[in-house]
Amino acid sequence: MKCSVIILNWNGAEMLRRYLPSVVESIQKSAFSVQLIVADNGSTDNSPEVLKQEFPAVQTLVLDKNYGFAEGYNRAISLLTSQSEAATPEYIVLLNSDVETPIGWLDPLLDYMDAHPDVAAVQPKIRSWARRDEFEHAGAAGGFISRLGYPYCRGRVLWKVEKDHGQYDTEADVDWTSGACMCVRTQIYKECGGLDAAFFAHMEEIDLCWRMRNAGWRLVCLPQSTVYHLGGGSLSYDNPRKTYLNHRNNLLMIYKNKQHPYGVLFIRFFLDYAAAFLYLLQGRPKSAKAVFEARRDYLRMRKSYD
């Protein structure tokens, strides 16, 4: 098997109805041997019934509870690759359930990976499903990490996204590829430890990419492929839970992967509390509280990485 496209679903019945047909059609027209799998992450809505009745040809893996994005994918990939060596795909695509895939999106990614054995993972350009001429926040045209550990993208800095005028229509080595749509070598995913289950969700793919780069692998954004992402399907951008996970996991990621993290973490101490103060000024006390809780839990959790 050349590739398995895995969609992790949690209470996303309507997302499946809206976006899965495009994935099914595009994979059927791929020149490669590709299987599509929906891993249901303990959904409590009618997702299992929707998959069974409306998408009977799509293979489904059912997990017993919601393990979060990180461990959900780890368990799905473990189940897939433990069946037999012949069933283990060369590549895995992590694909969000709220991504529309046009015909021809997958083959350029697989062709590129075949031609570049030093590349661990590749992503397409990711544009907004709602505003189709703009990049989407989660990945845009390839991700980078600032000197202070903040992720950003070609086509997006903070919350500002650009329209796609072809300004990033060149392949580029990047610091991270988006978990919204990431094609990764199965063996390297497993060798580098997969997604960190302790992260639960948010920035877990950036952490994995950092580990892959530290191991000497390249990561690439390939603009010959484009997909369309809704974004915010699990948590809205201003949700305090999302604020908490982003702040906590970003600090853990720096602590785990940066060669000399303490100078950066010292500066981040002040910047994080400045962010909390800004949330208070904006009338968002729950988001401010989320920053304090994120820093508290980061200090507790980082001991497990020593």
C-alpha positions in Angstrom: 0.0 0.0 0.0 1.4 3.3 -1.1 -0.6 5.6 1.2 -3.3 5.7 3.8 -5.3 8.9 4.3 -6.6 9.0 7.8 -9.3 11.4 9.0 -9.7 11.6 12.8 -13.4 12.3 13.6 -14.9 13.4 16.8 -18.6 14.4 16.9 -18.2 15.6 13.3 -21.2 14.0 11.5 -22.0 17.2 9.6 -18.4 17.7 8.7 -18.3 14.2 7.3 -21.4 14.9 5.2 -19.9 18.1 3.9 -16.3 17.3 3.2 -15.9 13.5 3.0 -17.4 13.1 -0.5 -14.6 15.3 -2.0 -12.0 13.1 -0.3 -13.6 9.9 -1.5 -13.8 11.2 -5.1 -10.3 12.6 -5.2 -8.7 9.4 -3.8 -10.7 7.2 -6.3 -9.0 9.2 -9.1 -5.5 9.0 -7.7 -2.9 7.2 -9.8 -1.5 5.5 -6.6 -2.7 2.7 -4.3 -4.5 4.7 -1.6 -6.8 3.7 1.2 -9.1 6.1 3.1 -9.7 5.5 6.7 -11.9 7.4 9.2 -10.9 6.9 12.8 -13.8 7.7 15.1 -12.4 9.2 18.3 -15.2 8.1 20.6 -17.9 10.2 19.1 -21.2 10.6 21.0 -23.1 12.1 18.0 -24.4 10.1 15.1 -21.1 9.9 13.3 -20.9 6.1 13.4 -24.4 5.8 11.8 -23.5 8.4 9.2 -20.4 6.6 8.2 -22.2 3.2 8.1 -25.2 4.4 6.1 -23.9 7.1 3.9 -20.2 6.0 3.4 -20.3 2.2 3.6 -17.2 1.9 1.3 -15.0 3.9 3.7 -13.0 1.9 6.1 -13.6 2.9 9.7 -11.6 2.4 12.9 -13.6 2.9 16.1 -11.7 4.1 19.2 -13.4 3.6 22.6 -13.1 7.2 23.8 -11.9 10.7 22.8 -8.1 10.5 23.0 -7.6 13.9 21.6 -6.0 14.7 18.3 -2.5 13.5 19.2 -3.2 10.1 20.8 -6.2 9.5 18.6 -3.9 9.5 15.5 -1.3 7.5 17.3 -3.8 4.8 18.2 -5.3 4.8 14.7 -1.9 4.5 13.1 -0.8 1.8 15.5 -4.0 -0.3 14.7 -3.4 0.2 11.0 0.3 -0.8 11.0 0.0 -3.7 13.5 -2.3 -5.7 11.1 0.6 -6.9 8.9 3.7 -5.6 7.2 1.9 -5.7 3.8 -0.9 -3.5 5.2 1.5 -0.9 6.4 1.5 2.1 4.0 4.7 3.8 3.0 3.0 7.2 3.6 0.3 8.4 5.9 -1.7 11.6 5.3 -3.2 13.2 8.4 -6.3 15.0 7.1 -8.7 17.1 9.2 -12.4 16.2 8.8 -13.1 19.8 7.7 -10.9 19.8 4.6 -12.2 19.8 1.0 -9.8 18.0 -1.4 -10.1 18.8 -5.1 -9.2 16.3 -7.7 -5.4 15.9 -8.1 -4.4 17.2 -4.6 -2.7 14.0 -3.4 -0.6 12.7 -6.3 1.9 15.7 -6.3 2.6 15.1 -2.6 3.3 11.4 -3.2 5.4 12.0 -6.3 7.5 14.5 -4.4 8.1 12.2 -1.5 9.1 9.4 -3.8 11.6 11.7 -5.6 13.1 13.2 -2.3 14.0 10.5 0.2 15.5 13.1 2.5 12.0 14.6 3.1 10.0 13.3 6.1 6.8 15.2 5.5 5.2 17.5 3.0 2.0 19.7 3.0 0.0 21.4 0.3 -1.0 25.0 0.2 -3.9 25.3 2.6 -6.6 27.9 1.6 -9.7 28.9 3.4 -12.9 27.0 2.5 -15.1 30.0 3.3 -12.9 32.6 1.6 -11.3 30.5 -1.1 -8.9 33.2 -2.4 -7.3 33.5 1.0 -4.9 31.3 2.9 -6.2 29.4 5.9 -4.8 30.0 9.4 -3.7 26.4 10.1 -0.7 25.9 7.8 -1.2 28.4 5.0 1.9 28.0 2.7 4.1 26.3 5.2 5.1 26.9 8.8 8.0 28.4 10.6 9.1 29.0 14.2 10.4 32.4 15.4 13.4 32.7 17.6 11.1 33.1 20.6 9.3 29.9 19.7 6.1 31.3 18.1 4.7 29.5 15.1 3.8 31.5 12.0 3.3 30.7 8.3 4.0 32.0 4.8 0.7 33.7 4.1 -0.2 34.2 7.8 1.3 36.0 10.8 -0.7 36.0 14.0 -4.3 36.3 13.0 -3.7 38.1 9.7 -3.9 36.0 6.6 -3.1 37.0 3.0 -4.9 36.5 -0.2 -3.2 33.9 -2.5 -1.9 35.8 -5.5 0.7 33.1 -6.3 3.3 34.8 -4.2 4.2 31.5 -2.6 4.0 29.2 -5.6 7.5 27.9 -5.1 8.2 24.8 -3.0 9.9 25.7 0.2 11.7 24.0 3.1 9.7 24.8 6.2 10.0 24.3 10.0 6.7 22.5 10.3 3.9 21.1 8.1 0.3 21.5 9.1 -1.7 18.7 10.8 -4.7 19.9 8.8 -3.1 18.1 5.8 0.3 16.4 6.3 1.8 13.6 4.2 4.5 11.9 6.3 6.6 8.8 6.0 5.1 6.1 8.2 8.5 4.8 9.4 9.7 8.2 10.3 6.5 9.1 12.1 7.0 6.0 14.3 10.7 6.4 14.7 10.3 9.9 16.0 7.7 8.9 18.5 4.5 10.1 16.7 2.4 12.9 18.1 2.9 13.7 21.8 -0.2 12.4 23.6 0.4 14.7 26.5 -0.3 17.7 24.2 -3.9 16.3 23.6 -4.5 18.8 20.8 -2.9 22.0 19.3 0.8 22.3 18.2 1.3 18.6 18.5 2.2 18.4 14.8 4.7 21.3 15.2 6.4 19.4 18.0 6.6 16.3 15.9 8.0 18.3 13.0 10.6 19.9 15.3 11.7 16.4 16.4 11.9 15.2 12.8 14.1 18.2 11.9 16.3 17.6 14.9 16.8 14.1 13.5 18.0 15.6 10.2 14.9 15.3 8.0 13.6 18.0 5.7 10.0 19.3 5.6 8.5 20.9 2.6 5.4 22.9 1.5 4.5 22.0 -2.1 2.3 24.6 -3.8 1.5 22.2 -6.7 -1.2 20.9 -4.4 -4.0 22.9 -2.7 -6.7 21.9 -0.3 -9.4 24.0 1.4 -9.8 24.0 5.2 -12.7 25.4 7.2 -10.7 25.7 10.4 -11.9 26.1 14.0 -14.0 22.9 13.7 -13.1 21.7 17.2 -12.5 24.9 19.1 -13.1 28.5 17.9 -10.0 30.7 17.7 -11.1 32.7 20.8 -12.1 29.7 23.0 -10.2 29.8 26.4 -9.6 26.1 26.1 -7.7 26.7 22.8 -5.8 29.6 24.5 -4.8 27.2 27.3 -3.6 24.4 25.0 -1.7 26.7 22.6 0.2 28.5 25.5 0.9 25.3 27.4 1.9 23.2 24.5 4.1 25.9 22.9 6.1 26.2 26.1 6.5 22.4 26.3 7.5 22.3 22.7 10.3 24.8 23.3 11.5 23.0 26.4 11.6 19.7 24.6 13.2 20.6 21.4 15.2 23.8 21.5 18.9 23.2 22.1 19.2 26.1 24.6 15.7 26.8 25.8 16.1 28.8 29.0 16.9 32.2 27.5 13.8 32.0 25.3 11.7 30.7 28.2 12.9 33.6 30.4 11.6 36.1 27.8 8.4 34.2 27.3 7.7 34.4 31.0 7.2 38.2 30.6 5.5 37.9 27.1 2.9 35.4 28.4 1.9 37.5 31.3 1.7 40.5 29.0 -0.7 38.5 26.8 -2.8 37.7 29.9 -3.0 41.4 30.7 -4.0 42.2 27.2 -6.8 39.6 27.4 -8.0 41.4 30.6 -8.0 44.7 28.8 -10.1 43.1 26.0 -12.7 41.9 28.5 -11.7 38.3 28.2 -10.9 37.2 31.8 -11.4 33.5 31.0 -8.6 33.7 28.3 -6.4 35.5 30.8 -7.0 32.7 33.4 -6.2 30.2 30.7 -2.7 31.7 30.3 -2.0 31.4 34.0 -3.2 27.8 34.1 -1.1 27.0 31.0 2.0 28.3 32.7 1.2 26.4 35.9 0.7 23.1 34.0 3.7 23.6 31.8 5.9 23.8 34.9 4.3 20.6 36.2 4.5 18.7 33.0 8.0 19.6 31.8 9.5 17.4 34.5 8.4 14.4 32.5 10.7 15.4 29.7 13.9 15.7 31.8 
